[in-house]
Amino acid sequence: MEERFEELAALSAFGMLEGDEKRTLDGVIIRDRALKELCAELEDTAALLAGAVSPIAPPANLKGRIRTKIRSRRSGGATYSSGGSGFWTFTGWAAAAAFAASSAWLWMEREKLQTNLQASTAEISVEVEKAQKAATEQRESLEKQIGTLNGEIASLQKRDALAQMRIATLQTTVEGYKQGVAVVVWDSEKHQGVLKLEKMPPVQVGKDYQLWVVDPKQPVPVDAGIVRVDSTGFAKVDFKPVTEVTDASKFALSVEKEGGVPKGEGPIVLIGP
Amino acid sequence: MSPNEITEEELLQRVARGDSRAFDELYDRLSPRLYGLLRQMLHDERDAQDVLQDGFVQLWDHASSYDPSRAKAFTWAVMIFRNKAIDRMRALGRRTRLVEAASLEHATLGDGDSLPGADEDVQTRERAEIVRSALQQLPSEQRKLVELAFLKGLTHHTISETLDMPLGTVKTNIRRGLMRLRELLKGGRDGGAI
């Protein structure tokens, strides 16, 4: 048992506790049977000290004065019964006795309730404080975990995104297109990509560049849309093949009729990787 | 069963039922010890008689709240009368005077000398001897603080200030003293001496 509780029990035995110390002891006693027993034993020990004092016979008439005082009271306490002796018999006092007994009982109940209330309040305060502390610690721990997980998720997403991305540079052997630069960034997860063209020569009137995705599982290249370059030969377009591509092994750019064709007809000017 | 064979606990329970004869018997058994205690605490015959009277009236009133499973009848009674004596000291403003060094020096239990009017039977004398002997086995500082706490009803804060002693020392000595007394008196109690 903790020394501080032993100390509170010892001070309590002498009725020395006040305020917070008393509330603390009352609160702990409810849960701690050993401490409760120690308090009772120490109270008993303290009371035994009275036995060290030499007894002195009180004046002979004092008992009579006490009897008189009890008899003269109109309320409080039990009513003297005959107890076999016959003295202090109060006939006709039944109603007053009942009232007195009720008052005493109510007074004692009130005292008990107050004591219980104080003890319960102290205990609840301790429990609430514990619960708040535990909740705070749990919240901080969860927030830390969430932060760690968010970091991991972001890292994984980044890694995953990069893993899904494929970059292809398209090459040419056709004279007149060798200055051109074509790069495709392909997202295999979303089945879509971005094409960026630079320094491409303009197409003839009535013609358009058209992008194709070569998938070994498809019998023919899949149409990925027409691409129109500006006067400097620059274009940047998002594209999505007309049918789903599971394995984009190559990308090709051809010159087709204006508006594009469903199936490649014209010359391929760039292809890669 | 003769009156002497009825325990004080049984008598108190009978008092709770309004048995005036049990009250008489209990008064006869307890009052010499309680009156001696009150005289020791209050140092005034008249005050001690007033408190004894008030205490027995309260005992009669609240006997029904006594729980024999929690305390001996004498323990329960001592707490009532001691508290009343402390209230009396406070009401009379005597506490201020009592904390004066001279008064505190004389706050001792069990000098072994009976005061005039002492009414000790053999059992009471033996019981007193056991308690006094236990007290004598305590280190002097512990004994003094235990006696002050019991007889004067001073708080540990007041004792600390009055004796110019650190509060922690006061509390520690009271704890150690009372715990030691518990051990010393346990044997006597179990053996029926107390």
HADDOCK unambig.tbl for C-alpha pairs under 7 A between the chains (distance, minus, plus):
assign (segid A and resid 6 and name CA) (segid B and resid 175 and name CA) 6.81 0.50 0.50
assign (segid A and resid 7 and name CA) (segid B and resid 171 and name CA) 6.61 0.50 0.50
assign (segid A and resid 7 and name CA) (segid B and resid 172 and name CA) 6.93 0.50 0.50
assign (segid A and resid 7 and name CA) (segid B and resid 175 and name CA) 5.13 0.50 0.50
assign (segid A and resid 10 and name CA) (segid B and resid 174 and name CA) 6.85 0.50 0.50
assign (segid A and resid 10 and name CA) (segid B and resid 175 and name CA) 5.24 0.50 0.50
assign (segid A and resid 10 and name CA) (segid B and resid 178 and name CA) 6.50 0.50 0.50
assign (segid A and resid 14 and name CA) (segid B and resid 149 and name CA) 6.29 0.50 0.50
assign (segid A and resid 14 and name CA) (segid B and resid 150 and name CA) 5.95 0.50 0.50
assign (segid A and resid 16 and name CA) (segid B and resid 154 and name CA) 6.96 0.50 0.50
assign (segid A and resid 16 and name CA) (segid B and resid 155 and name CA) 4.88 0.50 0.50
assign (segid A and resid 16 and name CA) (segid B and resid 156 and name CA) 6.65 0.50 0.50
assign (segid A and resid 40 and name CA) (segid B and resid 70 and name CA) 6.87 0.50 0.50
assign (segid A and resid 40 and name CA) (segid B and resid 71 and name CA) 6.98 0.50 0.50
assign (segid A and resid 42 and name CA) (segid B and resid 178 and name CA) 6.95 0.50 0.50
assign (segid A and resid 42 and name CA) (segid B and resid 182 and name CA) 6.64 0.50 0.50
assign (segid A and resid 44 and name CA) (segid B and resid 71 and name CA) 6.92 0.50 0.50
assign (segid A and resid 44 and name CA) (segid B and resid 75 and name CA) 5.56 0.50 0.50
assign (segid A and resid 45 and name CA) (segid B and resid 181 and name CA) 6.99 0.50 0.50
assign (segid A and resid 45 and name CA) (segid B and resid 182 and name CA) 5.65 0.50 0.50
assign (segid A and resid 47 and name CA) (segid B and resid 75 and name CA) 5.03 0.50 0.50
assign (segid A and resid 47 and name CA) (segid B and resid 78 and name CA) 5.83 0.50 0.50
assign (segid A and resid 49 and name CA) (segid B and resid 131 and name CA) 6.48 0.50 0.50
assign (segid A and resid 50 and name CA) (segid B and resid 37 and name CA) 6.03 0.50 0.50
assign (segid A and resid 51 and name CA) (segid B and resid 33 and name CA) 6.83 0.50 0.50
assign (segid A and resid 51 and name CA) (segid B and resid 127 and name CA) 6.57 0.50 0.50
assign (segid A and resid 51 and name CA) (segid B and resid 128 and name CA) 5.12 0.50 0.50
assign (segid A and resid 51 and name CA) (segid B and resid 131 and name CA) 6.70 0.50 0.50
assign (segid A and resid 52 and name CA) (segid B and resid 109 and name CA) 6.13 0.50 0.50
assign (segid A and resid 52 and name CA) (segid B and resid 110 and name CA) 4.78 0.50 0.50
assign (segid A and resid 52 and name CA) (segid B and resid 128 and name CA) 4.42 0.50 0.50
assign (segid A and resid 52 and name CA) (segid B and resid 129 and name CA) 6.99 0.50 0.50
assign (segid A and resid 52 and name CA) (segid B and resid 131 and name CA) 5.43 0.50 0.50
assign (segid A and resid 52 and name CA) (segid B and resid 132 and name CA) 5.53 0.50 0.50
assign (segid A and resid 53 and name CA) (segid B and resid 36 and name CA) 6.18 0.50 0.50
assign (segid A and resid 53 and name CA) (segid B and resid 37 and name CA) 5.91 0.50 0.50
assign (segid A and resid 53 and name CA) (segid B and resid 109 and name CA) 6.01 0.50 0.50
assign (segid A and resid 53 and name CA) (segid B and resid 110 and name CA) 5.31 0.50 0.50
assign (segid A and resid 53 and name CA) (segid B and resid 128 and name CA) 6.98 0.50 0.50
assign (segid A and resid 54 and name CA) (segid B and resid 33 and name CA) 6.98 0.50 0.50
assign (segid A and resid 54 and name CA) (segid B and resid 36 and name CA) 5.81 0.50 0.50
assign (segid A and resid 54 and name CA) (segid B and resid 114 and name CA) 5.25 0.50 0.50
assign (segid A and resid 54 and name CA) (segid B and resid 115 and name CA) 6.91 0.50 0.50
assign (segid A and resid 54 and name CA) (segid B and resid 118 and name CA) 6.62 0.50 0.50
assign (segid A and resid 55 and name CA) (segid B and resid 32 and name CA) 4.75 0.50 0.50
assign (segid A and resid 55 and name CA) (segid B and resid 33 and name CA) 4.30 0.50 0.50
assign (segid A and resid 55 and name CA) (segid B and resid 35 and name CA) 6.83 0.50 0.50
assign (segid A and resid 55 and name CA) (segid B and resid 36 and name CA) 4.55 0.50 0.50
assign (segid A and resid 55 and name CA) (segid B and resid 118 and name CA) 5.52 0.50 0.50
assign (segid A and resid 55 and name CA) (segid B and resid 119 and name CA) 5.69 0.50 0.50
assign (segid A and resid 55 and name CA) (segid B and resid 120 and name CA) 6.13 0.50 0.50
assign (segid A and resid 56 and name CA) (segid B and resid 32 and name CA) 4.73 0.50 0.50
assign (segid A and resid 56 and name CA) (segid B and resid 33 and name CA) 6.53 0.50 0.50
assign (segid A and resid 56 and name CA) (segid B and resid 35 and name CA) 6.00 0.50 0.50
assign (segid A and resid 56 and name CA) (segid B and resid 36 and name CA) 4.81 0.50 0.50
assign (segid A and resid 56 and name CA) (segid B and resid 117 and name CA) 5.41 0.50 0.50
assign (segid A and resid 56 and name CA) (segid B and resid 118 and name CA) 4.19 0.50 0.50
assign (segid A and resid 56 and name CA) (segid B and resid 119 and name CA) 5.30 0.50 0.50
assign (segid A and resid 57 and name CA) (segid B and resid 32 and name CA) 4.65 0.50 0.50
assign (segid A and resid 57 and name CA) (segid B and resid 117 and name CA) 5.92 0.50 0.50
assign (segid A and resid 57 and name CA) (segid B and resid 118 and name CA) 6.12 0.50 0.50
assign (segid A and resid 57 and name CA) (segid B and resid 119 and name CA) 5.56 0.50 0.50
assign (segid A and resid 58 and name CA) (segid B and resid 31 and name CA) 6.94 0.50 0.50
assign (segid A and resid 58 and name CA) (segid B and resid 32 and name CA) 6.26 0.50 0.50
assign (segid A and resid 58 and name CA) (segid B and resid 35 and name CA) 6.25 0.50 0.50
assign (segid A and resid 66 and name CA) (segid B and resid 53 and name CA) 5.65 0.50 0.50
assign (segid A and resid 66 and name CA) (segid B and resid 57 and name CA) 6.73 0.50 0.50
assign (segid A and resid 70 and name CA) (segid B and resid 57 and name CA) 6.37 0.50 0.50
assign (segid A and resid 76 and name CA) (segid B and resid 61 and name CA) 6.05 0.50 0.50
assign (segid A and resid 77 and name CA) (segid B and resid 60 and name CA) 6.33 0.50 0.50
assign (segid A and resid 77 and name CA) (segid B and resid 61 and name CA) 3.46 0.50 0.50
assign (segid A and resid 77 and name CA) (segid B and resid 62 and name CA) 6.20 0.50 0.50
assign (segid A and resid 78 and name CA) (segid B and resid 16 and name CA) 6.78 0.50 0.50
assign (segid A and resid 78 and name CA) (segid B and resid 17 and name CA) 6.98 0.50 0.50
assign (segid A and resid 78 and name CA) (segid B and resid 18 and name CA) 5.44 0.50 0.50
assign (segid A and resid 78 and name CA) (segid B and resid 60 and name CA) 6.97 0.50 0.50
assign (segid A and resid 78 and name CA) (segid B and resid 61 and name CA) 5.89 0.50 0.50
assign (segid A and resid 79 and name CA) (segid B and resid 18 and name CA) 5.39 0.50 0.50
assign (segid A and resid 80 and name CA) (segid B and resid 18 and name CA) 4.55 0.50 0.50
assign (segid A and resid 80 and name CA) (segid B and resid 19 and name CA) 6.01 0.50 0.50
assign (segid A and resid 80 and name CA) (segid B and resid 20 and name CA) 5.55 0.50 0.50
assign (segid A and resid 81 and name CA) (segid B and resid 18 and name CA) 5.11 0.50 0.50
assign (segid A and resid 81 and name CA) (segid B and resid 19 and name CA) 5.29 0.50 0.50
assign (segid A and resid 81 and name CA) (segid B and resid 20 and name CA) 6.21 0.50 0.50
assign (segid A and resid 82 and name CA) (segid B and resid 19 and name CA) 6.80 0.50 0.50
assign (segid A and resid 82 and name CA) (segid B and resid 20 and name CA) 6.73 0.50 0.50
assign (segid A and resid 83 and name CA) (segid B and resid 19 and name CA) 4.59 0.50 0.50
assign (segid A and resid 83 and name CA) (segid B and resid 20 and name CA) 5.56 0.50 0.50
assign (segid A and resid 83 and name CA) (segid B and resid 21 and name CA) 5.48 0.50 0.50
assign (segid A and resid 85 and name CA) (segid B and resid 21 and name CA) 6.39 0.50 0.50
